[in-house]
Amino acid sequence: MQAKIDDFRPGYHARPKNNGTKQLFDNPILEALSRTHIMVPISMWLVSSVVLMWYAFTYTDMSNSAIGGLFVGGFFIFTLFEYILHRFLYHLEPKTPQRAKIQYTFHGVHHEYPKDKTRLAMPPALAIFMWLAFFGFFFLIMGEASYAFFPGFLVGYSGYLAIHFIVHAYAPPKNFFKWLWINHSIHHYKNEDSNYGVSSPLWDHIFGTYQK
């Protein structure tokens, strides 16, 4: 089943549905690979973060303070990456049928079916490829520092995945997550051109895309 250009016109998202799901691919294998349980990617990233940090402490010449600083830096940089990815790729303006298909497959289907728990995270097959690509990129520019920086990036991503799942899968909680739940709900149900930050509204405030 192919996404149609009419599904997503420029600046428009289909009306959110409170339940259900949508088939994206005719091929059953591809369709299955487009879905995941949220704990699969979270577990993958946290385990790989632990392994990389162990390597950083055990086999590199970096001091403990340097490793800690790089970890925090990776975590902070992820929050910016999350904002940029969400705003400029996931909300790519679908000016052509090809761009409409990409936008809908990557993110539009999530806006149409925001409570589909199987599509609240990047599926593992694609995520593994992205893991390798990002680690290779960081290693190319940072060398052994990537063994401490990338775990922070991955922990930031894991936190984003957990928060994103909580705000979509559960009713507003009576704790800290209620604030994040409201923040992300504004993006989905009030103004899709605002509140791109899921784990934090920091960059929305900085770039002027925050809305109460």
Helices and strands as residue ranges (DSSP letters): G 5-7, H 28-33, H 39-59, H 64-84, I 85-90, H 97-103, I 104-108, H 109-112, G 117-119, H 124-142, G 143-145, H 146-169, H 176-189, H 202-207
